[in-house]
Amino acid sequence: MHDSPHGPATPEFRHGTPAPPVRRRKRRGARQTTIGLAIGAAATLTAIAGYLLLRPDPQLSLIGSVRLSSPDAFEADRNTSPPACRGTGGYDDITEGAQVTVYDSAGKIVATDQLGAGTPGGQALDLPPSNCTFPITMKVPGSDFYAVEVSHRGKVTFSRAQVESGDVALTIGRSRASRRSKEAG
């Protein structure tokens, strides 16, 4: 060995003498980590795919109304705030709190709720109202079609597209216009 002007002494090797072997670190830890991460990612993706395939259809909002369209089918009180109405006579079952039942395409009950408060409408405030409308708002699971029943009035069928677009409207009774056209004919 001899000292070099650039630093400490370095070993001298004679020509033909092999240099000592360089020790390499074993990289088993990095390989195991990579394999572990790959297995973890595959398990996570499998769990997500399973959830997406097996989860139930998302809930849809069924928004609609029930309308009493015959003026003799309801009574209105415009002195309340907000104005209110309810069914009378043969329509006295159509009132706030009346049972609403929704069935799916298999005929299974998927939701029940109640009618909201009735609101008189159709004419100016100084004239008698021409209809009484009750809101329906509920959540239903996905289905190809739905049958909606209010009180004991029978089921009315709506497509999934109608439910998704908020086009769920039931009318009970005859309006004055339909009575007039029947009388004229």
Backbone bond lengths (Angstrom), bond angles and torsions (degrees), N, CA, C in turn:
res aa  C-N    CA-C-N  psi(-1)  N-CA   C-N-CA  omega(-1)  CA-C   N-CA-C  phi
1 M - - - 1.435 - - 1.498 109.15 -
2 H 1.265 111.88 147.27 1.460 115.91 175.07 1.512 108.17 -145.82
3 D 1.320 113.37 155.88 1.465 118.27 -179.35 1.510 109.20 -81.52
4 S 1.286 113.72 141.28 1.451 120.62 179.94 1.513 107.87 -104.94
5 P 1.356 116.82 151.50 1.456 117.25 178.02 1.524 111.55 -66.51
6 H 1.322 118.26 -13.03 1.467 120.74 -177.15 1.509 112.73 -100.25
7 G 1.272 120.85 2.11 1.445 120.62 -179.99 1.494 112.48 163.03
8 P 1.342 115.84 -164.19 1.462 120.74 -176.80 1.519 112.10 -69.27
9 A 1.248 114.70 174.30 1.466 121.58 -175.83 1.515 111.07 -64.84
10 T 1.307 117.19 142.77 1.453 122.95 178.01 1.512 107.74 -120.28
11 P 1.327 118.53 148.97 1.466 119.24 -179.10 1.511 110.54 -70.81
12 E 1.321 114.39 147.05 1.456 119.27 177.84 1.512 107.76 -101.42
13 F 1.303 115.26 138.54 1.454 120.00 178.27 1.513 107.32 -116.63
14 R 1.251 114.62 136.80 1.442 118.59 176.52 1.496 108.77 -79.31
15 H 1.272 114.78 156.10 1.449 119.67 179.35 1.515 109.03 -59.81
16 G 1.369 115.21 127.95 1.452 120.11 178.88 1.510 113.17 92.85
17 T 1.299 117.89 -11.37 1.455 119.12 177.90 1.528 107.43 -84.09
18 P 1.346 117.31 124.45 1.470 118.32 -178.55 1.517 111.75 -69.64
19 A 1.302 113.36 148.05 1.467 119.06 176.37 1.525 107.91 -74.00
20 P 1.306 115.96 152.76 1.470 117.75 179.41 1.541 110.18 -61.96
21 P 1.320 118.07 146.66 1.479 119.78 -178.41 1.529 111.28 -64.09
22 V 1.309 114.57 142.71 1.465 119.67 177.24 1.513 106.73 -87.56
23 R 1.276 116.93 129.60 1.457 120.09 179.82 1.516 109.45 -84.35
24 R 1.310 114.25 128.14 1.468 119.25 177.01 1.510 108.54 -99.70
25 R 1.294 113.86 143.09 1.459 118.45 175.75 1.511 108.82 -73.89
26 K 1.276 115.21 142.59 1.448 119.18 176.38 1.528 107.28 -79.89
27 R 1.335 116.23 135.39 1.465 121.31 -175.93 1.525 112.02 -105.12
28 R 1.281 116.83 31.10 1.452 119.17 178.97 1.513 111.27 -62.92
29 G 1.274 120.44 -35.99 1.460 124.15 -178.93 1.514 111.55 -61.68
30 A 1.332 118.02 -42.76 1.462 121.43 179.81 1.518 110.40 -67.33
31 R 1.310 116.84 -40.28 1.467 120.78 179.99 1.529 109.34 -66.00
32 Q 1.317 117.82 -42.83 1.454 121.15 179.38 1.530 110.88 -65.09
33 T 1.308 117.21 -37.80 1.467 120.92 178.08 1.518 110.42 -64.56
34 T 1.322 117.46 -43.28 1.467 121.49 178.98 1.522 110.77 -62.21
35 I 1.323 117.20 -44.68 1.463 121.06 179.04 1.527 110.19 -63.83
36 G 1.301 117.25 -42.22 1.466 121.68 178.90 1.519 112.13 -62.09
37 L 1.335 116.24 -42.84 1.459 120.07 177.83 1.530 111.49 -64.47
38 A 1.322 117.44 -40.11 1.462 121.27 178.80 1.529 110.76 -64.08
39 I 1.318 117.66 -42.90 1.471 121.40 178.94 1.530 109.51 -65.69
40 G 1.314 117.09 -42.01 1.473 120.62 178.50 1.517 112.18 -62.75
41 A 1.341 116.78 -42.28 1.465 120.54 178.76 1.525 110.77 -65.20
42 A 1.323 117.46 -40.93 1.472 120.81 179.02 1.526 110.60 -64.39
43 A 1.319 117.94 -40.63 1.464 121.44 178.96 1.521 110.86 -65.36
44 T 1.324 116.85 -40.56 1.459 120.85 178.66 1.520 111.04 -64.45
45 L 1.316 117.67 -45.39 1.471 121.34 178.73 1.523 111.08 -63.50
46 T 1.320 117.61 -38.44 1.464 121.02 177.96 1.525 110.26 -64.40
47 A 1.308 117.57 -42.04 1.468 121.34 179.19 1.530 111.12 -64.15
48 I 1.316 117.36 -43.18 1.473 121.35 179.07 1.526 110.28 -64.23
49 A 1.325 117.52 -45.19 1.468 120.99 179.45 1.526 110.46 -62.15
50 G 1.310 117.87 -42.27 1.465 121.47 177.67 1.513 111.75 -61.52
51 Y 1.308 117.14 -43.51 1.463 120.82 178.09 1.529 110.74 -61.34
52 L 1.327 116.68 -46.22 1.462 119.98 -178.23 1.520 112.17 -65.05
53 L 1.318 117.97 -35.26 1.461 121.30 -179.44 1.520 112.80 -78.27
54 L 1.310 118.15 -32.46 1.454 121.51 -173.28 1.523 114.36 -100.34
55 R 1.301 117.93 -9.99 1.464 119.14 -177.93 1.532 109.52 -69.05
56 P 1.327 117.01 150.53 1.460 119.18 177.74 1.528 110.31 -71.73
57 D 1.340 115.33 160.44 1.464 118.95 176.56 1.520 109.47 -55.07
58 P 1.311 116.44 146.52 1.463 118.15 177.58 1.524 109.94 -65.75
59 Q 1.290 115.39 154.67 1.456 121.77 178.52 1.526 109.88 -70.09
60 L 1.315 115.68 139.60 1.463 122.12 175.28 1.521 107.95 -106.85
61 S 1.304 116.67 151.16 1.456 121.01 173.65 1.516 108.33 -90.62
62 L 1.328 116.44 118.60 1.451 121.25 174.37 1.526 105.93 -95.13
63 I 1.314 115.49 110.63 1.462 121.30 -178.60 1.518 107.32 -121.94
64 G 1.302 116.55 126.43 1.452 119.51 -178.25 1.514 111.56 -164.64
65 S 1.336 114.99 -159.35 1.457 119.68 -177.98 1.517 111.45 -155.32
66 V 1.319 114.76 159.46 1.455 123.61 171.03 1.527 104.93 -120.10
67 R 1.321 115.17 127.34 1.468 119.85 -177.23 1.522 110.21 -119.95
68 L 1.333 114.96 126.97 1.463 120.97 168.93 1.521 105.06 -89.77
69 S 1.324 116.32 113.62 1.466 118.90 -172.35 1.524 113.97 -102.85
70 S 1.310 117.84 0.18 1.462 120.71 177.82 1.530 108.23 -102.02
71 P 1.335 118.11 121.09 1.467 120.11 -177.30 1.525 113.85 -57.17
72 D 1.325 118.50 -26.02 1.465 119.66 178.23 1.530 112.18 -85.10
73 A 1.328 118.09 3.90 1.463 122.71 -179.46 1.527 112.77 -96.19
74 F 1.320 118.01 -4.15 1.458 119.85 -177.36 1.530 110.35 -150.75
75 E 1.307 113.99 164.13 1.462 119.42 170.55 1.516 107.53 -125.55
76 A 1.308 114.88 141.94 1.466 120.79 -175.99 1.517 109.81 -116.81
77 D 1.305 115.08 147.72 1.463 121.50 174.69 1.513 106.86 -126.70
78 R 1.319 115.45 101.45 1.467 119.81 -179.44 1.519 111.86 -86.24
79 N 1.323 116.99 -1.13 1.465 119.87 178.93 1.520 111.83 -85.39
80 T 1.322 117.54 -5.35 1.464 120.01 175.85 1.525 108.47 -89.79
81 S 1.306 115.28 163.08 1.457 118.92 178.20 1.524 107.80 -124.13
82 P 1.300 119.09 111.95 1.461 128.78 -4.08 1.529 110.23 -74.15
83 P 1.339 117.62 163.50 1.459 120.41 178.11 1.530 109.76 -57.39
84 A 1.338 116.79 147.60 1.462 120.42 -176.21 1.520 110.46 -132.66
85 C 1.334 115.98 164.10 1.457 121.50 175.37 1.519 108.83 -152.70
86 R 1.336 115.00 162.94 1.459 120.33 178.01 1.516 108.61 -153.82
87 G 1.330 115.04 156.12 1.453 120.20 179.19 1.518 111.71 -68.77
88 T 1.347 116.07 148.55 1.465 121.76 177.83 1.525 109.55 -133.18
89 G 1.324 115.14 169.47 1.465 120.42 178.03 1.517 110.09 59.48
90 G 1.326 116.30 -127.98 1.455 121.40 179.68 1.519 113.59 -71.13
91 Y 1.316 117.23 -3.10 1.476 122.52 -179.61 1.531 111.52 -113.93
92 D 1.337 117.04 15.58 1.461 119.13 -174.89 1.526 113.67 -68.60
93 D 1.332 117.98 -7.95 1.465 121.18 174.59 1.534 111.56 -81.96
94 I 1.327 117.03 -13.21 1.471 120.83 179.46 1.526 107.45 -95.22
95 T 1.302 113.93 97.26 1.454 121.39 -177.22 1.520 109.46 -155.63
96 E 1.305 117.26 166.97 1.470 120.22 177.93 1.527 108.69 -53.72
97 G 1.320 116.48 131.93 1.459 121.90 179.86 1.517 114.64 93.86
98 A 1.344 118.11 -4.79 1.471 120.02 177.97 1.527 109.50 -62.73
99 Q 1.328 115.77 144.85 1.467 122.30 -177.80 1.524 111.89 -67.28
100 V 1.351 116.92 132.30 1.463 123.90 172.45 1.526 106.38 -119.31
101 T 1.344 116.76 125.50 1.461 121.95 -179.62 1.521 108.65 -121.28
102 V 1.331 116.28 134.04 1.465 121.56 179.31 1.525 108.43 -117.91
103 Y 1.344 115.28 132.45 1.461 123.24 179.56 1.523 108.34 -113.97
104 D 1.347 116.55 147.62 1.464 120.20 176.46 1.528 109.96 -88.79
105 S 1.334 116.72 -175.27 1.460 121.14 -176.52 1.531 112.93 -65.82
106 A 1.330 118.18 -17.44 1.462 122.00 176.83 1.529 111.88 -90.47
107 G 1.343 116.94 -1.38 1.458 120.92 -179.50 1.513 114.13 85.72
108 K 1.312 117.24 7.60 1.463 123.12 -179.37 1.529 109.65 -85.59
109 I 1.333 116.77 137.45 1.468 120.23 175.59 1.523 108.34 -67.66
110 V 1.334 116.96 123.13 1.466 121.04 -178.72 1.525 112.82 -113.41
111 A 1.345 117.06 -13.83 1.466 119.32 178.68 1.523 109.45 -162.78
112 T 1.317 115.24 146.11 1.462 121.73 171.59 1.518 107.42 -135.96
113 D 1.299 114.99 146.66 1.467 120.74 178.36 1.515 107.60 -161.32
114 Q 1.310 116.28 -166.49 1.456 121.59 -178.86 1.520 110.34 -128.45
115 L 1.329 115.41 153.78 1.468 119.86 174.43 1.515 109.00 -65.92
116 G 1.327 115.06 145.52 1.459 120.23 173.57 1.526 109.71 -79.95
117 A 1.309 116.86 -174.79 1.465 122.50 -178.63 1.526 111.06 -66.52
118 G 1.343 115.82 138.89 1.456 121.14 178.17 1.513 111.66 -75.25
119 T 1.338 115.11 142.69 1.468 121.41 179.00 1.524 108.84 -124.24
120 P 1.353 117.27 123.53 1.467 118.92 177.26 1.519 110.44 -72.04
121 G 1.322 116.33 148.43 1.457 118.33 179.95 1.498 112.66 -164.35
122 G 1.331 114.84 -178.12 1.447 121.49 174.23 1.507 115.67 103.35
123 Q 1.330 119.01 -19.98 1.456 120.72 -179.40 1.518 109.88 -143.14
124 A 1.330 114.67 171.39 1.466 120.33 178.87 1.527 109.60 -61.91
125 L 1.312 116.38 155.50 1.459 121.09 -176.09 1.531 113.26 -61.23
126 D 1.318 119.35 -25.01 1.463 119.95 -178.72 1.531 112.87 -85.72
127 L 1.350 117.75 -3.46 1.463 122.39 177.71 1.517 109.41 -110.17
128 P 1.334 117.73 157.46 1.464 118.48 175.77 1.528 109.94 -62.53
129 P 1.328 117.41 141.69 1.473 119.77 179.56 1.521 110.41 -67.78
130 S 1.316 115.60 153.49 1.462 120.57 -179.45 1.524 113.18 -102.83
131 N 1.333 117.84 -6.31 1.466 120.15 176.97 1.519 110.46 -156.03
132 C 1.300 115.02 166.10 1.463 122.93 177.63 1.526 106.08 -134.37
133 T 1.318 116.78 120.71 1.465 121.37 -173.73 1.527 110.92 -116.51
134 F 1.338 115.14 133.41 1.461 123.30 179.62 1.526 109.22 -115.33
135 P 1.332 118.46 129.16 1.476 119.89 -179.61 1.534 112.46 -79.57
136 I 1.336 113.91 148.78 1.468 122.01 172.01 1.527 105.91 -122.56
137 T 1.325 116.80 127.43 1.463 121.46 176.05 1.522 107.81 -143.32
138 M 1.326 115.93 117.60 1.459 119.67 179.40 1.526 110.77 -156.48
139 K 1.316 116.58 164.94 1.464 123.32 176.67 1.524 108.70 -100.98
140 V 1.345 115.39 136.19 1.469 121.06 178.51 1.527 108.73 -133.98
141 P 1.338 117.59 148.67 1.464 119.54 175.70 1.525 110.14 -74.74
142 G 1.316 116.53 164.19 1.460 121.03 179.79 1.524 112.23 -61.53
143 S 1.335 116.38 141.98 1.460 123.30 177.93 1.521 107.53 -160.63
144 D 1.336 117.46 160.03 1.462 120.50 178.19 1.520 111.64 -69.05
145 F 1.343 115.98 -37.99 1.459 120.26 175.10 1.517 108.77 -151.78
146 Y 1.323 115.75 169.50 1.458 122.93 -176.95 1.522 109.26 -134.36
147 A 1.314 116.00 148.88 1.454 121.55 171.26 1.527 106.13 -116.00
148 V 1.327 116.40 126.71 1.461 122.24 -178.21 1.526 107.98 -110.29
149 E 1.326 115.61 130.49 1.465 121.14 179.24 1.525 108.55 -125.51
150 V 1.328 115.74 129.12 1.461 121.50 177.47 1.523 107.36 -112.07
151 S 1.339 115.48 124.60 1.455 122.10 -177.99 1.533 108.55 55.11
152 H 1.299 119.17 -124.78 1.468 123.15 179.48 1.532 110.87 -113.42
153 R 1.318 117.40 22.90 1.463 122.76 -170.78 1.525 114.91 -81.23
154 G 1.304 118.91 1.21 1.464 120.38 -179.74 1.521 111.55 93.12
155 K 1.326 114.79 164.18 1.462 121.51 -175.52 1.527 110.40 -91.07
156 V 1.323 115.32 140.61 1.464 122.77 173.54 1.527 106.05 -120.88
157 T 1.330 116.94 129.44 1.463 122.43 -173.78 1.526 111.87 -93.39
158 F 1.335 114.83 138.87 1.463 122.59 177.50 1.524 108.55 -133.48
159 S 1.323 116.75 143.95 1.465 121.11 177.43 1.525 110.02 -76.85
160 R 1.316 115.55 163.74 1.467 120.50 175.39 1.527 110.00 -59.51
161 A 1.344 117.10 -40.15 1.475 120.59 179.28 1.526 110.96 -61.03
162 Q 1.323 117.49 -39.72 1.467 120.17 178.25 1.524 110.54 -64.65
163 V 1.329 116.84 -41.88 1.464 120.34 178.83 1.526 110.07 -64.71
164 E 1.340 116.94 -44.29 1.472 120.43 -179.52 1.526 111.83 -63.47
165 S 1.332 117.47 -31.23 1.475 119.85 -178.61 1.528 112.46 -92.14
166 G 1.333 118.07 0.69 1.467 120.42 179.15 1.524 112.75 77.26
167 D 1.331 117.26 21.39 1.461 122.64 -176.76 1.533 111.02 -97.71
168 V 1.340 116.28 56.80 1.459 121.63 178.73 1.530 107.04 -115.27
169 A 1.321 116.43 97.46 1.470 121.45 -178.03 1.520 109.48 -131.48
170 L 1.321 115.89 125.18 1.457 122.09 177.05 1.526 107.57 -112.66
171 T 1.324 117.13 136.13 1.461 121.77 178.03 1.519 108.56 -121.05
172 I 1.312 115.12 130.73 1.457 121.35 -179.88 1.525 107.32 -120.79
173 G 1.326 117.10 132.93 1.465 121.45 -179.13 1.515 110.71 92.40
174 R 1.317 116.08 171.14 1.461 121.22 179.99 1.519 109.62 -108.43
175 S 1.291 115.51 145.03 1.466 120.10 177.30 1.521 109.30 -83.77
176 R 1.314 117.12 164.12 1.467 122.13 176.95 1.521 110.61 -58.17
177 A 1.331 118.05 -40.78 1.468 122.24 -177.51 1.532 110.18 -62.11
178 S 1.346 117.62 -43.02 1.457 118.76 -178.89 1.526 110.43 -69.69
179 R 1.351 117.70 -31.76 1.459 120.55 176.13 1.523 111.31 -67.44
180 R 1.352 115.81 -41.85 1.466 120.86 -179.56 1.534 110.55 -63.34
181 S 1.342 116.64 -44.12 1.465 119.09 -178.73 1.523 110.25 -65.56
182 K 1.339 118.00 -33.79 1.459 121.11 178.56 1.542 109.77 -69.32
183 E 1.368 116.33 -40.73 1.459 120.66 179.76 1.521 111.18 -68.06
184 A 1.338 117.71 -36.69 1.468 121.80 -178.96 1.521 111.38 -70.94
185 G 1.313 118.40 -28.61 1.466 123.22 -173.24 1.451 113.38 -84.55
